[in-house]
Amino acid sequence: MSQSSIIGAGTTLRGNLDGEGSLEIYGRVEGDVNMTGEVLVGETGSVLGQISAGRVSVSGAVQGDLRGSEAVLLERGAKVVGDLSAPRVGIANGALVRGSVRTEGEPAPAQHKRVAAAPPAPKAAPPALKSAPFVAKPVAKVEPPVVQALAAAAPAVRPHPPERRPPPPVLPSLGKGAKGKKKKDRDE
C-alpha cells in the first residue's frame, strides 16, 4: 500500500517537493513537485512549478509543465499554463490549457502479455474509376493509371466562374397613404 500526503486548503508551501507515494494538493505550492505515485491538484489547489509523477490529475490551477509516466488528466475547471507530456493525456470539457500537448513513451504494461503483431497485408490495387473508362495512350512520361484517368476526365480549360455581385439593398416601403418623417439637420 502506497503512502499518501495531503496539503490542505489553507496551506502555502514554498520549495520543491520530492517523495515516494501520492500527494493531494488543496492549498498552494510554489516550487517543483516530483512524486513516484499520483499527484492530485484539487479544485482549490494551485501549483506554481513543474509537476512530475506517475499520474497527474488536475482540477485546480497549475502554472508549469506537467509530466506523467502513465497519464496526465485535466478535469473540468482545470487551468494549466504549461506543456503536457505523458503516454496518455486526457482533457475534459471545461478544462483550459495554454501550452503544447505531447503523447510519448508507453505506459507501464498491465497484467497482460504482448502479442506479436502480424506482418501488414499487401496493399490491394486501387479501384478503377467507374465514371470514365480508362484508355491507355502512349505517353513519354510514365504515370500511374489513376493519374492518367483523372487527367483524361478533366477538361483542358476550366472557365472562370461568373462574377458574383451582392444583391441590391432592400429598402423599407411605406403603406398606401402613409407619409414619411423627415430627419432634422443637427447643424442648426
N, CA, C and O of each residue as an XYZ file, in Angstrom:
752
protein
N       0.853     -1.182      0.000
C       0.000      0.000      0.000
C       0.885      1.227      0.000
O       1.783      1.350      0.833
N       0.634      2.151     -0.945
C       1.472      3.341     -1.037
C       0.992      4.403     -0.055
O      -0.172      4.439      0.343
N       1.927      5.261      0.317
C       1.614      6.328      1.257
C       1.075      7.526      0.502
O       1.406      7.736     -0.665
N       0.241      8.312      1.174
C      -0.337      9.490      0.559
C      -0.190     10.663      1.508
O      -0.379     10.519      2.716
N       0.149     11.835      0.959
C       0.271     13.053      1.748
C      -0.728     14.067      1.220
O      -1.104     14.032      0.048
N      -1.159     14.985      2.106
C      -2.158     15.980      1.733
C      -1.652     17.359      2.144
O      -1.155     17.541      3.255
N      -1.781     18.324      1.242
C      -1.510     19.722      1.551
C      -2.873     20.396      1.583
O      -3.536     20.514      0.553
N      -3.288     20.835      2.758
C      -4.634     21.356      2.990
C      -4.899     22.690      2.327
O      -3.984     23.352      1.839
N      -6.190     23.083      2.316
C      -6.652     24.269      1.605
C      -6.047     25.565      2.148
O      -5.856     26.496      1.366
N      -5.739     25.676      3.418
C      -5.191     26.914      3.957
C      -3.679     26.958      3.980
O      -3.107     27.876      4.568
N      -3.008     25.994      3.358
C      -1.556     25.870      3.463
C      -0.864     26.392      2.210
O      -1.299     26.134      1.087
N       0.248     27.151      2.429
C       1.113     27.569      1.318
C       2.484     26.971      1.567
O       3.048     27.130      2.650
N       3.017     26.291      0.578
C       4.308     25.639      0.716
C       5.251     26.210     -0.336
O       4.955     26.170     -1.530
N       6.394     26.744      0.113
C       7.393     27.285     -0.821
C       8.602     26.371     -0.802
O       9.212     26.143      0.243
N       8.947     25.840     -1.995
C      10.073     24.925     -2.097
C       9.695     23.715     -2.924
O       8.521     23.486     -3.215
N      10.697     22.946     -3.296
C      10.470     21.759     -4.118
C      10.069     20.584     -3.250
O      10.519     20.457     -2.111
N       9.215     19.721     -3.797
C       8.762     18.517     -3.103
C       9.228     17.295     -3.881
O       8.955     17.176     -5.076
N       9.931     16.386     -3.211
C      10.336     15.111     -3.794
C       9.883     14.026     -2.843
O      10.052     14.147     -1.630
N       9.302     12.952     -3.393
C       8.886     11.902     -2.489
C       8.361     10.685     -3.205
O       8.171     10.676     -4.421
N       8.130      9.645     -2.401
C       7.532      8.412     -2.895
C       6.088      8.386     -2.449
O       5.738      8.950     -1.412
N       5.254      7.733     -3.229
C       3.845      7.666     -2.885
C       3.066      8.736     -3.632
O       3.505      9.243     -4.664
N       1.890      9.069     -3.084
C       0.984     10.002     -3.739
C       0.872     11.294     -2.948
O       1.202     11.339     -1.762
N       0.402     12.348     -3.616
C       0.272     13.656     -2.992
C      -1.013     14.306     -3.478
O      -1.298     14.326     -4.676
N      -1.796     14.845     -2.525
C      -3.005     15.593     -2.849
C      -2.765     17.039     -2.446
O      -2.357     17.318     -1.318
N      -3.022     17.963     -3.377
C      -2.762     19.379     -3.123
C      -4.086     20.137     -3.182
O      -4.722     20.217     -4.233
N      -4.492     20.693     -2.039
C      -5.697     21.522     -1.971
C      -5.327     22.956     -1.600
O      -6.183     23.841     -1.614
N      -4.060     23.188     -1.268
C      -3.555     24.517     -0.943
C      -2.718     25.042     -2.089
O      -3.005     24.775     -3.256
N      -1.653     25.811     -1.739
C      -0.800     26.428     -2.758
C       0.625     25.906     -2.597
O       1.167     25.879     -1.493
N       1.231     25.487     -3.728
C       2.622     25.035     -3.732
C       3.386     25.920     -4.707
O       3.004     26.050     -5.870
N       4.479     26.534     -4.223
C       5.341     27.347     -5.073
C       6.682     26.644     -5.182
O       7.580     26.869     -4.370
N       6.814     25.794     -6.184
C       8.019     25.002     -6.400
C       7.674     23.764     -7.201
O       6.503     23.487     -7.464
N       8.695     23.023     -7.585
C       8.501     21.818     -8.379
C       8.064     20.653     -7.495
O       8.464     20.553     -6.335
N       7.232     19.770     -8.064
C       6.725     18.601     -7.355
C       7.156     17.362     -8.133
O       6.831     17.224     -9.312
N       7.895     16.453     -7.471
C       8.331     15.188     -8.071
C       7.909     14.052     -7.157
O       8.412     13.932     -6.040
N       6.983     13.215     -7.624
C       6.479     12.092     -6.826
C       6.501     10.823     -7.679
O       6.452     10.886     -8.908
N       6.575      9.668     -7.007
C       6.562      8.402     -7.742
C       5.155      7.926     -8.031
O       4.937      7.222     -9.017
N       4.192      8.292     -7.196
C       2.811      7.844     -7.376
C       1.989      8.862     -8.132
O       2.395      9.359     -9.182
N       0.819      9.167     -7.578
C      -0.109     10.100     -8.219
C      -0.054     11.453     -7.529
O       0.077     11.540     -6.308
N      -0.158     12.514     -8.336
C      -0.288     13.870     -7.803
C      -1.650     14.380     -8.233
O      -1.966     14.427     -9.422
N      -2.459     14.766     -7.238
C      -3.796     15.279     -7.484
C      -3.831     16.737     -7.049
O      -3.549     17.040     -5.890
N      -4.171     17.638     -7.953
C      -4.349     19.049     -7.619
C      -5.848     19.287     -7.591
O      -6.506     19.279     -8.632
N      -6.392     19.502     -6.382
C      -7.834     19.673     -6.212
C      -8.328     21.007     -6.732
O      -7.545     21.841     -7.187
N      -9.656     21.202     -6.660
C     -10.276     22.424     -7.175
C      -9.728     23.675     -6.503
O      -9.595     24.709     -7.158
N      -9.410     23.610     -5.231
C      -8.890     24.781     -4.512
C      -7.371     24.834     -4.561
O      -6.775     25.782     -4.051
N      -6.737     23.845     -5.160
C      -5.280     23.767     -5.189
C      -4.675     24.546     -6.341
O      -5.296     24.730     -7.388
N      -3.419     25.012     -6.118
C      -2.683     25.685     -7.183
C      -1.205     25.376     -7.024
O      -0.689     25.272     -5.911
N      -0.536     25.231     -8.160
C       0.894     24.925     -8.162
C       1.579     25.892     -9.113
O       1.157     26.072    -10.255
N       2.655     26.517     -8.613
C       3.486     27.383     -9.440
C       4.821     26.673     -9.584
O       5.750     26.924     -8.816
N       4.919     25.779    -10.574
C       6.110     24.964    -10.793
C       5.755     23.737    -11.597
O       4.591     23.507    -11.925
N       6.761     22.954    -11.909
C       6.560     21.751    -12.702
C       6.103     20.597    -11.822
O       6.470     20.507    -10.650
N       5.290     19.713    -12.409
C       4.834     18.519    -11.698
C       5.271     17.299    -12.500
O       4.997     17.196    -13.696
N       5.955     16.373    -11.823
C       6.381     15.106    -12.418
C       5.903     13.983    -11.512
O       6.192     13.980    -10.315
N       5.166     13.020    -12.086
C       4.663     11.905    -11.284
C       4.272     10.769    -12.208
O       4.315     10.897    -13.432
N       3.891      9.653    -11.601
C       3.388      8.545    -12.395
C       2.101      8.936    -13.087
O       1.910      8.663    -14.272
N       1.218      9.580    -12.336
C      -0.069     10.031    -12.865
C      -0.353     11.400    -12.275
O      -0.227     11.599    -11.067
N      -0.737     12.344    -13.127
C      -1.032     13.702    -12.681
C      -2.492     13.994    -13.021
O      -2.912     13.853    -14.169
N      -3.257     14.402    -12.015
C      -4.667     14.723    -12.203
C      -4.902     16.129    -11.652
O      -4.581     16.411    -10.498
N      -5.466     17.012    -12.488
C      -5.609     18.415    -12.102
C      -7.063     18.851    -12.221
O      -7.705     18.651    -13.251
N      -7.577     19.460    -11.128
C      -8.875     20.112    -11.150
C      -8.721     21.585    -10.810
O      -9.666     22.356    -10.976
N      -7.556     21.986    -10.340
C      -7.286     23.364     -9.940
C      -6.455     24.090    -10.976
O      -6.680     23.957    -12.179
N      -5.465     24.882    -10.483
C      -4.650     25.708    -11.375
C      -3.183     25.309    -11.269
O      -2.668     25.076    -10.175
N      -2.516     25.235    -12.419
C      -1.081     24.918    -12.463
C      -0.425     25.848    -13.467
O      -0.899     26.015    -14.590
N       0.683     26.452    -13.035
C       1.493     27.243    -13.957
C       2.856     26.580    -14.003
O       3.732     26.864    -13.186
N       3.022     25.689    -14.974
C       4.243     24.909    -15.138
C       3.944     23.673    -15.948
O       2.781     23.356    -16.202
N       4.985     22.971    -16.358
C       4.837     21.776    -17.178
C       4.351     20.598    -16.347
O       4.690     20.473    -15.170
N       3.550     19.732    -16.973
C       3.059     18.507    -16.331
C       3.632     17.317    -17.082
O       3.476     17.206    -18.299
N       4.303     16.416    -16.343
C       4.860     15.207    -16.949
C       4.391     14.000    -16.144
O       4.533     13.949    -14.922
N       3.828     13.031    -16.862
C       3.378     11.817    -16.210
C       3.960     10.611    -16.912
O       3.953     10.541    -18.141
N       4.469      9.651    -16.137
C       4.998      8.440    -16.761
C       3.867      7.533    -17.222
O       4.078      6.677    -18.082
N       2.653      7.705    -16.661
C       1.489      6.928    -17.083
C       0.447      7.804    -17.780
O       0.021      7.500    -18.894
N       0.034      8.907    -17.112
C      -1.040      9.724    -17.677
C      -1.053     11.117    -17.061
O      -0.578     11.326    -15.944
N      -1.607     12.062    -17.812
C      -1.917     13.401    -17.331
C      -3.383     13.634    -17.647
O      -3.793     13.552    -18.805
N      -4.182     13.928    -16.613
C      -5.619     14.117    -16.779
C      -6.012     15.497    -16.274
O      -5.678     15.868    -15.149
N      -6.719     16.255    -17.100
C      -7.221     17.564    -16.703
C      -8.733     17.462    -16.580
O      -9.433     17.183    -17.554
N      -9.223     17.692    -15.367
C     -10.652     17.595    -15.086
C     -11.332     18.923    -15.390
O     -10.660     19.921    -15.653
N     -12.643     18.938    -15.355
C     -13.422     20.160    -15.578
C     -12.995     21.218    -14.557
O     -12.890     20.930    -13.365
N     -12.752     22.427    -15.027
C     -12.343     23.527    -14.154
C     -10.842     23.686    -14.032
O     -10.379     24.642    -13.410
N     -10.069     22.782    -14.604
C      -8.610     22.872    -14.533
C      -8.123     24.025    -15.398
O      -8.655     24.274    -16.480
N      -7.096     24.731    -14.903
C      -6.479     25.821    -15.664
C      -4.983     25.576    -15.647
O      -4.352     25.660    -14.594
N      -4.406     25.271    -16.810
C      -2.992     24.930    -16.894
C      -2.315     25.830    -17.919
O      -2.771     25.963    -19.054
N      -1.207     26.448    -17.486
C      -0.342     27.202    -18.398
C       0.986     26.467    -18.387
O       1.794     26.647    -17.476
N       1.213     25.643    -19.394
C       2.424     24.834    -19.468
C       2.211     23.669    -20.406
O       1.099     23.435    -20.878
N       3.269     22.947    -20.672
C       3.226     21.818    -21.592
C       2.808     20.545    -20.869
O       3.139     20.346    -19.700
N       2.072     19.678    -21.581
C       1.637     18.385    -21.049
C       2.394     17.288    -21.787
O       2.502     17.317    -23.013
N       2.916     16.322    -21.039
C       3.667     15.241    -21.665
C       3.412     13.949    -20.898
O       3.697     13.865    -19.703
N       2.870     12.933    -21.589
C       2.596     11.627    -20.988
C       2.180     10.672    -22.102
O       1.823     11.117    -23.193
N       2.221      9.356    -21.840
C       1.726      8.409    -22.839
C       0.233      8.589    -23.109
O      -0.225      8.395    -24.235
N      -0.529      8.962    -22.065
C      -1.971      9.228    -22.216
C      -2.246     10.611    -21.655
O      -1.819     10.933    -20.546
N      -2.959     11.432    -22.419
C      -3.344     12.761    -21.971
C      -4.845     12.886    -22.160
O      -5.364     12.644    -23.250
N      -5.547     13.268    -21.086
C      -6.990     13.460    -21.145
C      -7.337     14.874    -20.730
O      -6.867     15.364    -19.703
N      -8.173     15.537    -21.543
C      -8.601     16.898    -21.241
C     -10.119     16.926    -21.299
O     -10.709     16.732    -22.362
N     -10.752     17.168    -20.154
C     -12.209     17.169    -20.069
C     -12.776     18.490    -20.581
O     -12.071     19.497    -20.646
N     -14.057     18.472    -20.943
C     -14.738     19.711    -21.320
C     -14.685     20.663    -20.141
O     -14.909     20.254    -19.001
N     -14.394     21.919    -20.400
C     -14.326     22.908    -19.330
C     -12.933     23.086    -18.764
O     -12.730     23.939    -17.900
N     -11.967     22.308    -19.226
C     -10.580     22.480    -18.795
C      -9.876     23.398    -19.784
O     -10.113     23.318    -20.989
N      -9.007     24.275    -19.271
C      -8.288     25.217    -20.119
C      -6.808     24.899    -20.113
O      -6.231     24.649    -19.055
N      -6.178     24.904    -21.300
C      -4.751     24.611    -21.425
C      -4.127     25.649    -22.342
O      -4.650     25.934    -23.420
N      -2.999     26.215    -21.907
C      -2.203     27.075    -22.783
C      -0.813     26.476    -22.803
O      -0.032     26.682    -21.875
N      -0.500     25.738    -23.851
C       0.783     25.056    -23.970
C       0.655     23.931    -24.969
O      -0.400     23.743    -25.575
N       1.723     23.188    -25.140
C       1.691     22.095    -26.101
C       1.362     20.785    -25.388
O       1.591     20.635    -24.188
N       0.823     19.852    -26.151
C       0.453     18.536    -25.638
C       1.242     17.508    -26.419
O       1.212     17.494    -27.650
N       1.956     16.638    -25.695
C       2.766     15.619    -26.369
C       2.495     14.274    -25.705
O       2.635     14.128    -24.491
N       2.106     13.298    -26.516
C       1.939     11.937    -26.011
C       3.132     11.140    -26.497
O       3.296     10.917    -27.696
N       3.946     10.721    -25.578
C       5.142      9.954    -25.939
C       5.401      8.919    -24.864
O       4.847      8.987    -23.767
N       6.239      7.974    -25.189
C       6.522      6.913    -24.233
C       5.413      5.885    -24.261
O       4.532      5.930    -25.119
N       5.458      4.989    -23.349
C       4.479      3.928    -23.285
C       4.140      3.678    -21.830
O       5.046      3.582    -21.002
N       2.855      3.570    -21.489
C       2.510      3.320    -20.094
C       3.036      1.961    -19.644
O       3.265      1.064    -20.454
N       3.218      1.836    -18.352
C       3.693      0.565    -17.797
C       2.720     -0.532    -18.200
O       1.509     -0.337    -18.097
N       3.216     -1.689    -18.657
C       2.304     -2.737    -19.120
C       1.453     -3.267    -17.981
O       1.935     -3.503    -16.873
N       0.180     -3.448    -18.280
C      -0.728     -4.024    -17.295
C      -0.440     -5.523    -17.213
O       0.553     -5.998    -17.764
N      -1.278     -6.242    -16.547
C      -1.010     -7.666    -16.340
C      -1.447     -8.489    -17.549
O      -2.168     -9.475    -17.401
N      -1.025     -8.097    -18.715
C      -1.305     -8.879    -19.917
C      -0.037     -8.958    -20.749
O       0.829     -8.085    -20.690
N       0.046    -10.022    -21.519
C       1.226    -10.232    -22.345
C       1.037     -9.547    -23.681
O      -0.078     -9.430    -24.189
N       2.142     -9.099    -24.236
C       2.096     -8.506    -25.564
C       2.011     -9.601    -26.600
O       2.647    -10.647    -26.467
N       1.235     -9.364    -27.619
C       1.099    -10.300    -28.716
C       1.859     -9.713    -29.897
O       1.698     -8.540    -30.235
N       2.683    -10.537    -30.516
C       3.456    -10.056    -31.660
C       2.505     -9.678    -32.785
O       1.554    -10.403    -33.079
N       2.763     -8.563    -33.397
C       1.908     -8.079    -34.474
C       2.168     -8.882    -35.745
O       3.303     -9.249    -36.050
N       1.095     -9.144    -36.469
C       1.220     -9.861    -37.739
C       1.778     -8.902    -38.779
O       1.546     -7.695    -38.696
N       2.510     -9.422    -39.755
C       3.031     -8.527    -40.784
C       1.878     -7.892    -41.557
O       0.834     -8.521    -41.729
N       2.051     -6.656    -42.025
C       0.951     -5.996    -42.726
C       0.612     -6.716    -44.024
O       1.483     -7.249    -44.712
N      -0.667     -6.716    -44.334
C      -1.134     -7.363    -45.557
C      -0.703     -6.531    -46.755
O      -0.586     -5.310    -46.647
N      -0.468     -7.168    -47.891
C      -0.078     -6.387    -49.071
C      -1.231     -5.468    -49.490
O      -2.406     -5.805    -49.347
N      -0.855     -4.309    -50.006
C      -1.867     -3.339    -50.409
C      -2.571     -3.824    -51.671
O      -1.947     -4.334    -52.602
N      -3.878     -3.651    -51.669
C      -4.664     -4.022    -52.843
C      -4.573     -2.897    -53.858
O      -4.331     -1.743    -53.506
N      -4.768     -3.242    -55.102
C      -4.732     -2.235    -56.163
C      -5.903     -1.283    -55.974
O      -6.977     -1.714    -55.554
N      -5.724      0.011    -56.276
C      -6.827      0.952    -56.107
C      -7.961      0.604    -57.062
O      -7.716      0.132    -58.172
N      -9.210      0.837    -56.634
C     -10.337      0.508    -57.513
C     -10.327      1.406    -58.742
O      -9.913      2.563    -58.686
N     -10.792      0.845    -59.845
C     -10.818      1.598    -61.106
C     -11.925      2.635    -61.045
O     -12.925      2.450    -60.352
N     -11.739      3.729    -61.776
C     -12.760      4.763    -61.830
C     -13.941      4.253    -62.637
O     -13.756      3.658    -63.699
N     -15.150      4.479    -62.147
C     -16.336      3.996    -62.841
C     -16.933      5.054    -63.751
O     -17.717      4.728    -64.642
N     -16.574      6.328    -63.544
C     -17.203      7.385    -64.317
C     -16.705      7.421    -65.758
O     -17.494      7.661    -66.672
N     -15.436      7.192    -65.977
C     -14.906      7.242    -67.339
C     -14.002      6.036    -67.546
O     -13.143      5.752    -66.711
N     -14.189      5.323    -68.655
C     -13.319      4.165    -68.888
C     -11.899      4.637    -69.158
O     -11.679      5.707    -69.726
N     -10.960      3.837    -68.748
C      -9.552      4.176    -68.933
C      -9.111      3.721    -70.308
O      -9.291      2.565    -70.691
N      -8.529      4.658    -71.044
C      -7.995      4.333    -72.362
C      -6.500      4.589    -72.307
O      -6.059      5.708    -72.048
N      -5.731      3.547    -72.552
C      -4.278      3.690    -72.498
C      -3.784      4.410    -73.735
O      -4.130      4.045    -74.858
N      -2.977      5.430    -73.526
C      -2.377      6.179    -74.621
C      -0.873      6.119    -74.439
O      -0.387      6.131    -73.308
N      -0.132      6.054    -75.529
C       1.319      6.081    -75.371
C       1.740      7.453    -74.851
O       1.393      8.492    -75.411
N       2.497      7.416    -73.765
C       2.932      8.649    -73.127
C       4.424      8.549    -72.886
O       4.939      7.477    -72.568
N       5.114      9.662    -73.038
C       6.550      9.663    -72.794
C       6.828      9.554    -71.305
O       7.786      8.897    -70.900
N       6.013     10.181    -70.500
C       6.189     10.176    -69.050
C       5.297      9.083    -68.471
O       4.111      9.029    -68.798
N       5.825      8.227    -67.634
C       5.055      7.123    -67.069
C       4.385      7.618    -65.793
O       5.050      8.049    -64.851
N       3.055      7.549    -65.782
C       2.283      7.945    -64.608
C       1.377      6.798    -64.217
O       1.044      5.965    -65.060
N       0.972      6.733    -62.969
C       0.040      5.688    -62.562
C      -1.274      5.812    -63.326
O      -1.646      6.916    -63.724
N      -1.991      4.699    -63.541
C      -3.245      4.732    -64.298
C      -4.274      5.690    -63.696
O      -5.051      6.299    -64.432
N      -4.290      5.828    -62.401
C      -5.284      6.704    -61.775
C      -5.029      8.147    -62.187
O      -5.979      8.875    -62.475
N      -3.771      8.578    -62.221
C      -3.434      9.940    -62.617
C      -3.796     10.162    -64.075
O      -4.326     11.216    -64.427
N      -3.513      9.166    -64.941
C      -3.848      9.295    -66.353
C      -5.357      9.396    -66.541
O      -5.833     10.193    -67.350
N      -6.109      8.590    -65.796
C      -7.564      8.614    -65.924
C      -8.119      9.951    -65.461
O      -9.033     10.487    -66.088
N      -7.592     10.495    -64.386
C      -8.056     11.794    -63.911
C      -7.721     12.889    -64.904
O      -8.530     13.789    -65.131
N      -6.528     12.825    -65.505
C      -6.133     13.832    -66.484
C      -7.016     13.740    -67.722
O      -7.356     14.768    -68.307
N      -7.396     12.525    -68.137
C      -8.243     12.361    -69.321
C      -9.659     12.833    -69.042
O     -10.315     13.367    -69.937
N     -10.145     12.649    -67.822
C     -11.516     13.017    -67.482
C     -11.657     14.509    -67.224
O     -12.755     15.045    -67.372
N     -10.587     15.199    -66.845
C     -10.657     16.626    -66.515
C     -10.686     17.453    -67.787
O      -9.983     17.127    -68.744
N     -11.480     18.512    -67.824
C     -11.465     19.377    -69.010
C     -10.135     20.105    -69.105
O      -9.484     20.378    -68.097
N      -9.742     20.417    -70.344
C      -8.450     21.052    -70.573
C      -8.420     22.462    -70.002
O      -7.446     22.841    -69.352
N      -9.461     23.239    -70.229
C      -9.504     24.620    -69.747
C     -10.759     24.773    -68.909
O     -11.864     24.451    -69.344
N     -10.568     25.262    -67.722
C     -11.714     25.480    -66.856
C     -12.139     26.937    -66.964
O     -11.313     27.828    -66.771
N     -13.402     27.201    -67.266
C     -13.853     28.591    -67.357
C     -13.900     29.212    -65.963
O     -14.126     28.521    -64.970
N     -13.686     30.501    -65.906
C     -13.782     31.205    -64.633
C     -15.245     31.311    -64.238
O     -16.109     31.464    -65.102
N     -15.530     31.233    -62.968
C     -16.934     31.367    -62.555
C     -17.401     32.799    -62.822
O     -16.594     33.728    -62.790
N     -18.690     32.984    -63.084
C     -19.186     34.335    -63.345
C     -18.973     35.217    -62.118
O     -18.973     34.743    -60.981
N     -18.792     36.503    -62.376
C     -18.561     37.445    -61.277
C     -19.821     37.546    -60.435
O     -20.921     37.740    -60.952
N     -19.640     37.411    -59.142
C     -20.782     37.459    -58.230
C     -20.870     38.848    -57.629
O     -19.872     39.408    -57.175
N     -22.038     39.381    -57.631
C     -22.274     40.689    -57.037
C     -23.267     40.534    -55.904
O     -24.121     39.648    -55.937
N     -23.158     41.399    -54.893
C     -24.131     41.312    -53.799
C     -25.515     41.732    -54.283
O     -25.625     42.506    -55.234
N     -26.555     41.241    -53.654
C     -27.903     41.623    -54.069
C     -28.144     43.100    -53.773
O     -27.492     43.675    -52.901
N     -29.083     43.718    -54.501
C     -29.369     45.127    -54.239
C     -29.949     45.280    -52.830
O     -30.561     44.348    -52.308
N     -29.759     46.453    -52.213
C     -30.273     46.642    -50.857
C     -31.798     46.642    -50.847
O     -32.443     47.045    -51.814
N     -32.351     46.187    -49.748
C     -33.801     46.160    -49.584
C     -34.179     47.409    -48.812
O     -33.702     47.633    -47.699
N     -35.047     48.227    -49.415
C     -35.487     49.462    -48.779
C     -36.871     49.255    -48.194
O     -37.724     48.617    -48.812
N     -37.098     49.798    -46.996
C     -38.443     49.638    -46.424
C     -39.447     50.478    -47.225
O     -39.120     51.567    -47.695
N     -40.628     49.975    -47.367
C     -41.658     50.722    -48.097
C     -42.747     51.150    -47.127
O     -43.013     50.476    -46.132
N     -43.363     52.267    -47.431
C     -44.451     52.779    -46.609
C     -45.773     52.309    -47.193
O     -45.909     52.147    -48.406
N     -46.726     52.098    -46.332
C     -48.046     51.684    -46.791
C     -48.715     52.789    -47.598
O     -48.237     53.923    -47.614
N     -49.815     52.467    -48.266
C     -50.521     53.417    -49.133
C     -51.094     54.547    -48.279
O     -51.796     54.305    -47.297
N     -50.787     55.760    -48.663
C     -51.307     56.918    -47.967
C     -50.485     57.333    -46.760
O     -50.809     58.345    -46.138
N     -49.441     56.605    -46.397
C     -48.621     56.953    -45.236
C     -47.575     57.973    -45.654
O     -47.114     57.975    -46.795
N     -47.208     58.829    -44.730
C     -46.191     59.833    -45.013
C     -44.974     59.541    -44.151
O     -45.092     59.166    -42.985
N     -43.818     59.718    -44.742
C     -42.578     59.517    -44.006
C     -42.180     60.775    -43.252
O     -42.577     61.881    -43.619
N     -41.394     60.600    -42.199
C     -40.916     61.735    -41.419
C     -39.557     62.147    -41.940
O     -38.734     61.305    -42.299
N     -39.332     63.436    -41.979
C     -38.038     63.940    -42.390
C     -37.137     64.006    -41.176
O     -37.585     64.315    -40.072
N     -35.864     63.714    -41.386
C     -34.902     63.839    -40.301
C     -34.453     65.278    -40.215
O     -34.220     65.926    -41.236
N     -34.331     65.782    -38.996
C     -33.903     67.146    -38.788
C     -32.392     67.220    -38.904
O     -31.686     66.300    -38.491
N     -31.901     68.301    -39.459
C     -30.459     68.523    -39.539
C     -29.944     68.857    -38.158
O     -30.566     69.632    -37.431
N     -28.814     68.281    -37.787
C     -28.231     68.522    -36.464
C     -27.361     69.767    -36.452
O     -26.899     70.191    -35.393
N     -27.136     70.350    -37.603
C     -26.266     71.524    -37.694
C     -26.952     72.780    -37.164
O     -26.275     73.760    -36.852
N     -28.241     72.773    -37.060
C     -28.941     74.002    -36.676
C     -28.755     74.333    -35.237
O     -29.282     75.339    -34.762
